């Protein structure tokens, strides 16, 4: 093994179905990385802060961070290995604020690997070699990057409209779907990597996704907007049988969507959900500070219109979190601020008693209708 490593993390997740989540950020530049050093996979339980040793004591380590826990692990390694220079990038480097100094031997960058090494974006072939420690006959989840943007970028709770997301756009002009050659004796869930798929890609990329060996489905983040609906209505949707669309509804009423600057309307959203016929995961958010009784009534009306699930549709209920450089962060009252090592992550909004009651009522409506309409429920909101 050389003194230059490219570290990627993987972990086992509970999100349906249970799978191994691979943070394969270096797949975009596999050959480039391989020419400079060795790949090294690290299995990390996201709740585990115990020590993890590296196979080298000096040299250079490049780390792809998908989650903030990966960034924290990089920081801990920089303390543990002062003779290693750590270059750290990836999505987790975008949603935090430093509140104290970090060791001199760690550099956190928003550059892509190609930019760091001074080569053209997407100029090397995509490739993925599965960690040897993952047993056969399980399910793996990995990403094939199309672009790194959210074309909407207006939602008041999201840092895509804040300064932390100042990073260059990367777009794969001519995807070759190189993941067809990934070798694994189990099931594969493949995320088509984009924060919100461009409407034109619904027509040009999704119909051409290959049926690969062991495929357990594709995952795509989709906005439930009018442009998306117009295009979906022109396509033979039977080609989407292997696709699950992840759709963020947050709090599904017209008033709240206007407040969030979400750009949705009830009629369009319901028609779109009926159009894609249960091939979706819906994400809800609670913890808002501006609900009233009419919002509860309108939520119930929306949930009544929600299609009955006949195809393992899922509703995930999360808790609103205020990340730095967002409208929510700058205007909501704070509960305890949350830190991880030297990184300030934000806070869960502080609600008065009236808002706590209304948010709990909204959650019960979501849960009751999800159960009645046969949705898988993932409740991550502790209101």
Residue pairs with C-beta under 8 A, 6 or more apart in sequence:
1 38
1 55
1 56
2 37
2 38
2 59
3 37
3 56
3 58
3 59
3 60
4 36
4 37
4 38
4 59
4 60
4 61
4 62
5 37
5 38
5 39
5 40
5 54
5 55
5 56
5 59
5 60
5 61
5 62
6 26
6 33
6 36
6 37
6 38
6 39
6 40
6 61
6 62
6 63
6 64
7 40
7 41
7 42
7 61
7 62
7 63
7 64
8 22
8 23
8 24
8 25
8 26
8 39
8 40
8 41
8 42
8 64
9 23
9 41
9 42
9 43
9 44
9 64
9 65
9 66
9 67
9 70
9 73
10 20
10 21
10 22
10 23
10 41
10 42
10 43
10 44
10 131
10 134
11 20
11 21
11 43
11 44
11 45
11 46
12 18
12 19
12 20
12 21
12 45
13 19
13 20
13 21
13 141
15 316
15 378
16 312
16 314
16 376
16 378
17 139
17 189
17 216
18 139
19 138
19 139
19 140
19 141
19 187
19 189
20 131
20 134
20 138
20 139
20 140
20 141
21 141
22 128
22 130
22 131
22 140
22 141
22 142
22 143
23 64
23 65
23 66
23 67
23 70
23 90
24 64
24 128
24 142
24 143
25 64
25 65
25 66
25 89
25 90
25 113
26 33
26 39
26 62
26 64
26 113
27 126
27 127
27 128
27 142
27 143
27 144
27 145
28 112
28 113
28 114
28 122
28 124
28 126
28 145
29 113
29 114
29 117
29 124
30 124
30 125
30 126
30 127
30 128
31 124
31 125
31 127
32 113
32 114
32 117
32 119
32 123
32 124
33 39
33 62
33 113
36 117
37 60
37 62
39 129
40 54
40 55
41 131
41 132
41 133
42 52
42 73
43 131
43 133
44 52
44 69
44 70
44 73
46 67
46 69
49 72
49 76
51 76
51 80
52 73
52 77
54 61
54 77
54 81
54 84
56 84
57 81
57 83
57 84
58 81
58 83
58 84
59 83
59 84
59 85
60 84
60 85
60 86
60 87
61 77
61 84
61 85
61 86
61 87
62 86
62 87
62 88
62 89
62 113
63 70
63 74
63 86
63 87
63 88
63 89
63 90
64 70
64 89
64 90
65 71
65 74
65 88
65 89
65 90
65 91
65 92
65 93
66 90
66 91
66 92
67 92
68 92
68 95
68 96
68 340
68 343
68 345
69 92
69 340
70 90
70 92
71 88
71 92
71 93
71 96
71 108
71 340
71 343
72 340
72 341
72 343
74 86
74 88
74 106
75 102
75 103
75 106
75 341
75 342
75 343
76 341
77 84
77 86
78 84
78 86
78 102
78 103
78 105
78 106
79 103
81 105
82 103
82 105
83 105
84 105
85 105
85 106
85 107
86 105
86 106
86 107
87 107
87 109
87 116
88 106
88 107
88 108
88 109
89 108
89 109
89 110
89 111
89 112
89 113
89 116
93 108
93 109
93 110
94 110
94 159
94 164
94 165
94 167
95 159
95 164
95 323
95 324
95 345
95 346
96 164
96 323
96 324
96 343
96 344
96 345
97 164
97 324
97 343
97 344
98 342
98 343
98 344
99 339
99 342
99 343
99 344
100 342
101 342
102 108
102 342
109 116
110 166
110 167
111 167
111 168
112 121
112 168
112 170
114 120
114 121
114 122
114 123
115 121
115 168
121 170
122 170
122 172
122 173
125 176
125 178
126 144
126 145
126 176
126 178
126 179
127 178
127 181
128 142
128 179
128 182
130 140
130 182
130 183
130 184
134 140
134 184
136 184
136 185
136 186
137 185
137 186
138 186
138 187
139 186
139 187
139 188
139 189
139 216
140 184
140 186
140 187
140 188
140 189
141 188
141 189
141 190
141 191
141 219
142 179
142 182
142 188
142 189
142 190
142 191
143 190
143 191
143 192
143 193
144 175
144 177
144 178
144 179
144 190
144 191
144 192
144 193
145 170
145 172
145 193
145 194
146 171
146 172
146 175
146 192
146 193
146 194
146 197
146 201
146 205
147 169
147 170
147 171
147 172
147 193
147 194
147 198
148 167
148 169
148 170
148 193
148 194
148 195
149 169
149 171
149 194
149 195
149 196
150 158
150 160
150 195
150 196
151 196
151 198
152 196
152 223
152 225
152 263
153 160
153 161
154 161
154 261
154 262
154 263
155 161
155 250
155 260
155 261
155 262
156 259
156 260
156 261
156 326
156 327
156 328
157 250
157 260
157 285
157 320
157 322
157 323
157 326
157 327
157 328
158 323
158 326
159 165
159 323
159 324
159 325
159 326
160 195
161 326
161 327
162 323
162 324
162 325
162 326
163 325
164 323
164 324
164 325
175 205
177 208
177 209
177 210
179 188
179 190
179 212
180 210
180 212
182 188
182 212
184 214
185 214
186 214
187 214
187 215
187 216
188 212
188 214
188 215
188 216
189 216
189 217
189 218
189 219
190 212
190 215
190 217
190 218
190 219
191 218
191 219
191 220
192 205
192 206
192 209
192 218
192 219
192 220
194 201
194 220
194 221
195 221
196 221
196 222
196 223
197 205
197 206
197 220
197 221
197 222
197 223
199 225
199 227
199 228
199 230
199 231
200 231
202 222
202 228
202 231
202 232
202 235
203 231
203 234
203 235
206 220
206 239
206 240
206 243
207 235
207 239
209 218
209 242
209 243
211 242
215 242
217 242
217 243
217 244
218 242
218 243
218 244
219 243
219 244
219 246
219 281
220 243
220 244
220 245
220 246
221 245
221 246
221 247
221 248
222 228
222 245
222 246
222 247
222 280
223 247
223 248
223 263
223 264
224 247
224 249
224 264
224 268
224 269
224 272
224 273
225 263
225 264
225 268
226 265
226 268
228 272
229 268
229 271
229 272
229 275
232 272
232 275
232 276
233 275
237 275
237 276
237 277
240 276
240 279
241 279
243 279
244 279
244 280
244 281
245 276
245 279
245 280
245 281
246 280
246 281
246 283
247 273
247 280
247 281
247 282
247 283
248 283
248 285
249 264
249 269
249 282
249 283
249 284
250 256
250 257
250 260
250 262
250 283
250 284
250 285
251 257
251 260
251 284
251 285
251 286
251 288
251 291
251 295
251 299
251 362
252 264
252 266
252 269
252 284
252 299
252 302
252 303
253 266
253 295
253 298
253 299
253 302
254 264
254 265
254 266
254 298
255 294
255 295
255 298
256 262
256 288
256 295
257 263
257 264
257 265
259 290
266 302
266 305
270 302
270 305
270 306
270 307
273 280
273 306
273 307
274 307
277 307
277 310
277 311
278 307
278 309
278 310
278 311
278 312
278 313
279 311
279 313
280 313
280 314
281 313
281 314
281 315
281 316
282 313
282 314
282 315
282 316
282 375
283 316
283 318
284 315
284 316
284 317
284 318
284 366
285 317
285 318
285 319
285 320
286 317
286 318
286 319
286 320
286 359
286 362
286 363
286 366
286 381
286 383
287 319
287 320
287 321
287 348
287 349
287 351
287 359
287 381
287 383
288 320
288 349
288 355
288 359
289 332
289 333
289 349
289 351
289 352
289 355
290 355
291 355
291 358
291 359
291 362
292 358
293 358
295 358
295 362
296 358
296 361
296 362
296 365
299 362
299 365
299 366
300 365
300 369
303 365
303 366
303 369
304 369
306 369
306 373
307 313
307 373
308 373
308 374
309 373
309 374
309 375
309 376
310 374
312 376
313 374
313 375
313 376
314 375
314 376
314 377
314 378
315 366
315 370
315 375
315 376
315 377
315 378
316 378
316 379
316 380
317 363
317 366
317 367
317 377
317 378
317 379
317 380
317 381
318 380
318 381
319 348
319 380
319 381
319 382
319 383
320 328
320 348
320 349
321 346
321 347
321 348
322 328
322 329
322 332
322 334
322 346
322 347
322 348
322 349
323 329
323 345
323 346
324 344
324 345
324 346
328 349
329 346
329 347
332 349
332 350
333 349
333 350
333 351
334 347
334 349
334 350
335 347
335 348
335 349
335 350
336 347
337 344
337 346
337 347
338 344
338 345
338 346
338 347
338 348
339 345
351 359
356 383
359 383
360 383
363 381
363 383
367 377
367 379
370 377
371 377
